[in-house]
Amino acid sequence: MRNYILLLALLLAFPSFAQETTTEADTTIYVIAEQAPLLPLCGQLDTTYAAKVKCTQDFLLAFVYKNVDYPMEARQEGLEGTVVTSFVIEPDSTVSNIKILKDIGGNCGAAVEYVIGAMNPVGLRWIPGKIKGKDVRTQMTLPVKFRLEEPLPYVMNGRDSIYKEFDTPLTYKGGTEAFTQHLDKTLVYPEAGNETCAIGYIDVQLLVDADGIVKILELLDYNNLGLEFLMEATKVALATSGQWAIATYEGRNVPTTYDLRLDFVPSDAAACKQTISDFEKANILAMEAVTLYNEEKIEESIEKYTTALALFPNHSEFLASRGQCYIDLQQFGNACTDLSKAAQILGVTWYDDLLTVICKVEESEE
C-alpha cells in the first residue's frame, strides 16, 4: 500500500490600511491592519515587530502541520494542490468566520477548516490586530498545500539511518522464548532497590545495525527508579549485541529499532509484598481506565487513573494518560500539571509544544 507525506506551504500576508466596507463600524473586518494579529508567545518577545510576525507565522505553520490529516478519500483519488482558507481574528482574541476560498476536493478543505476551528476549543488565543491602537476584527488568509510523495524506507536519527520498511524484520536468534530466557538470566534487580521496594519498568529503544551491534537510542524510566536501574537496563540491552537476525531490505542487511520493556520487581518479595500487590492493582486500574477511555467515558477513566496514582504518584505513564483525559475535557490546568510532571520524570521533550499551549491557557484563565 502506498504511503503519503503531507507537505504544507504557509503564507500569511499582513499589509496595511485596506478594509471591507460595512454598515456598522464595530463589525468592520479589516483585510489589512496597521498591526497584524500575533500569537501571545510571539507578541511578548523582546524583539522587533517583524520578528514577532515571523514567530507567529512559524508557530501557526507548526500547529497546522501537526494537526491536519491528509484525508483518505483525497489520497485514494490522488488529489493534490492548495487549499486556501480565510478566517477572522476577533477583538476578544478568538477565531471566527472560517471560510474555504479554494478547495481541491476529497475533504481536504474540511480538514483544514477543522484545524483552524480547533484553535478556540484548545484555548489557542491571539493578540488582535490593531488600527490606531484599537483592537479590530482582522482577516487572515492561509494557503495549505497537499502533495503526495513516496516516502523513503528509512528515517534519520542524527547520523543513524533507521529502516521502517524491510523484507524480513529484526528478530532475536532462537525466537521469542530464547529472548525471554536471556532476559530472565541477565536482568538483575539492584539490591539497593529492596530498601524502598522500588518497582516499575524501563523502556529501552535499541538500534541494531547491519552488523548486529546494538546501540541504545532511548531509555525511559517511567517510575523514577533511578540511576542503578537505568545502568542495569543498559547492561542487559547491550548484552544482546550479536544475538540478532538482522532486518533486510532489497537483499541487504539494514539497521532498525527494537522496543524492549524491562520489568523490575523487588527481589525481596516477602518484605515488599504490599508494594508488589499495590503495583499489580495500579496496573489493573490503568487497563480499566484505557477501556473506559476507548468507550468515551472520560470522567470514569480519570477516576481510575487517579486511584492508580494514589498508589504510585510518580508513575509517568499514568500521569500522561490522565493528562490526555483532562485535555479531552478541556481542563487545561489539570492537564498542564500532569503532563509537566510526566515530562519531568521521563526527561523528555515530547510534550513541549503541547505544554506551551495548554499551560498558557491555564495562565490566561487565572
N, C-alpha and C positions, 0 to 999 in steps of 0.2 A: 504494500500500500504506500502510495506516495505521501511524503510528509511535506509540510509547508512552513515557511517562516514569514511572519508578519513584519513588514518594514513600514515605518511611519515617517512621513515628512511633515514637519510642522512649520508654519509661517504665520506669525501674528503681526498685524500692522497697527501701529499706534501713531498716526499723523495728528494734525490739529485744526480745530475751528470749523469743521463742517457739521451739519446737523440735519436730522429729519424735521420737517415742519409738522407740528401737531397743533391741535386747537387749545390744549391746556399746557402751560409751561412746565407744570410739575410732572407731566408724563412724557416730556421730550426724551427721545432716545438719541444720544449723540453718537454718530458713527466715528467721530474723531474728537478727542478731548485734549485739553491743554496738558493734563497729567493722566497717563494711562492707568487703568486698573493694575494693581500689584498684589501679589500674594504676601501675607503678613511677614513671613520669614524673610522674604526678599526686601520688603519695604523698610524693615528695621535694620538693615545692614548699614554700616558706616562707610558708605562709598558713593559713587556718582549715581545720578538718576539713570543714565544709560546702563550701568552695571545692574541696577535693580530691575530694570526691564528685561535684561538678558537673563537674570536669575529666574524671573517669573516664567519666561519662555522655556527655559531648560526644565524647571520643575513641572510645568504643565505637560511638556513633552514626556517626561518620565511617568507622570500619572497616567496619561493616555496610553503610552506604550505598554505599561504593565497591566492594564485593565481591559483593553479592547481585545475581544476574541474575533478571530477570522471565522465568520460563520461557515458551518459545514456545507450549507447549500451553495455558497459562493465558491468554496473550494471545489466541490464536485462539478460545478459548471465552468470552472476555470476562469472565474471573473476576477479581473484586476483593474486598478485605476484609482482615482482620487475621489473621496467623499468630502464635500465641503459643507461645513455646518456654521451657523452663527448662533450666538447667544448673548444675553444682556447681563451685565453686572449691575445689580441694583444698589441704590444708596445704602441699603441695610446689609450689604456685603454678600447677598445670596445671588444665585444664578436663576434666570428666568428666560422666557421667550426662546426656547431652543428650537431651531429650525434647520432642516436639511435642505441646503440650497442646490446641492448636486449629489446624485446618488448613482451607484453603479449596479444596484440590484443585489439579489442574493442575501438580503437582510443586512448588508454592510452599513447602510445608513442608520438602521435601527440600532446596530451595535455601537456606533459612535454616539448616537443620541442617548443611549442608556448610560454610557460612561460619563458624559457631560452632566446628565441629570443626577448622577450619583454623588456629585460634589456636595449638594445640600444635605442629604441623609448622613453622609460620613462626617459632616461638620467642617468641610473644606471651605473656609471663608476668604473673602477678598477685601483689599483696601479699594474702595470705589474710585472710579475716575473723577477728575475734578475740573470744573470750569470756574475761573476766578475764585478759587479756594472753596467752592461749594461742591459737595458730593452730588454727582449726577448719574443718570442711567446711561451706561456706555455699552455700545455694541462691539463685540469681538468676533473675528472670523477665524476659523480653524480648518485648514485642509488636512486630511488624513489619507495617506497613500497606502493602498493594499497591493502587495505584489507577491506572487507565488514564486518560490525558489526551491530547488532541490537542496536539502541541507547536506553538509559534509558528514561522513560517517563517524567523525570524532569531534571532540571539543578540546580546547586548550585550557590547561590549568597551569599558569605560569609557563614554564618551559616543557611541561609534560603534555603529551597528547593522550587523550583518554577516549578509546573507541566505545561508541554506544551501539554500533551495529557490528555484527560478526556472523561468520558462517557457523562456527562452533563456539559455545560460550566457555567462560572460565569455570573450571571445576577442580575440586580437590582430588588428588590422586587417591584412588581407593573408594571414593564416593562419600556420601553424607555421613554414613556410620563411622567410617575411618576418621573423618574430620571431628566428629563428636568425641570419639575416643581420644584423639590427640589433645583436644581442649581439656578433657577431664584429667588427663595425665599431667599436663603442663601448667594449667591455671592454679595458682596458689593464693589462697586468701591471706593478705598481710596480717600477721599476728597482732600488730598494734590495733587493728580494727576491732578485735574482740573486746577491748576495754570499753568501747562506746557502742558495741553491737552495730557497727556501720553496715548498712545493707543497701543494695541498689544495683545498677547496671551501667556499663560504659559502652557506648557505640564506637566502633573503630571503622574508618573507611580506609581500605587498603588499595594501593595501586600495585598491581602485579605486572611487571614489564615483560617484554618479549622474551627475556631470558629466564623468567621465573623469579626474579629478585623482587622482594616486597619492600614497598615504601609506604609509610603512613601519611595519609593526606589530612586526616582529621580525627581528633579524639573528643568525644562528648561525654562529660561526666554529669549525667542527669540528676544525680542525688548528692552532688557535692562531697563525694567520698574522699577526695584529696590526692596528694602527690604520690603516695606509696601505691595507691590503687592504679593511678594513671601509668606509673612505671611498670607495674605488673602487666597491665593490658598491653603496653608497648612491647614488653619482652615476649609475651605469648604470640602476638601478631607477627613480629619479625621472625619468630622461630618457624614460621610456615614457609619461609623462602625455600625455593627448590622443590616444594611439595605440590605444585600446581600443574594441572594440564592446561597449557596456555590457550587463550582465546585466539581464534584465527579469522582472518578476513582476506578474501581473494587469494587464498593459498599461502598466506604468511602469518607468522605469529604477531600479535598486536597487543599493546598494553590496554588494560581495562581495570575497572574497580570491582571491589567486593566489599559489601557491608556486613560487618560482624558485630553481634551483640554479646557482651561478656557479662554474665551474672555473678555477682559477689554476695555470697551468703555466709554469715559468721561461721567459723569452724567450731566454735564453742557453742554448739546447738542448745545445750542444756541451759547455760547462763543467759542466752539470747533468745530463748523460746518465745517470749512475749513479742519481741521485736519482729521475729520471723513471722509469727502469726499475724501481727498487725500489717506487715508488708503484703502478705497474701490477701488480706481483707481489702487493703487500699487498691490493689491492682484489680480485684474483682469489681470494686466500686467504679473504677475508671472504665472498665469494659462495659459496665451497665450504663455509664454516662455516655459512652460512644453510641450505644444502641439508641438511647433516648434522643441524642442529638440528631442521629440519622432519621428518627421519626419526627423531627422538628419540635420536640418537647424540650425547648432550650432551658427554661427555668428549672425543670426537673433534672436536666443534665448538670446544671450549675450546682444544684443541691448535692448530687453525688460527688462531684469533684471537690466541693467544699468539705464534705465529710472525709474524703480521702486525704485532703490537705491538712485536716485537723490531726491526722495521724503522722503525716510526713510533710511539714510546712515548706521544706526546701526541695520538693520534687518538681523539677523544672518542667517536665513533660505535662504534669497535671496543671501547673500554673499556666503554661502556654495554651493548653486546651480550654481551660476555663476562660482565659483572656479572649479567645476566639468567640466563645459563647456570649461574653459581655459585649463584644463588638456587634454581634448579630442583634442584640437587644438595644444597641446604641447607648450603652452605659460605658462611655468612653473613659471616665475617670477610673473605674474599676479595671477596665481593660489595660489602661496605661500602667497601673500598679502591678498587675500580674505579669504582663509581658516584659516590663522593665526588670522585674526580679528574675524572671526566667532567663533573659538575655545576660544578666549579670552572673548568674550561676554557671551558665554554659560558656560564657566568654565569647559570644558570637555577635556578629553584626547583622544577622538576617533581618531583624525587626527594625532596624534603624529608620528606614523610610516610613514605615507604618507608625512607629512611635513618634516621629516628627509631627505627624498629622494628629493622631488621637490624643497625645499628651498636650498639644497646643489647644485642642478643643476643650480639654479639661480646664486649662488655664483661663480660656476665654469665658467659660461658663461660670467660673468663680468670680 
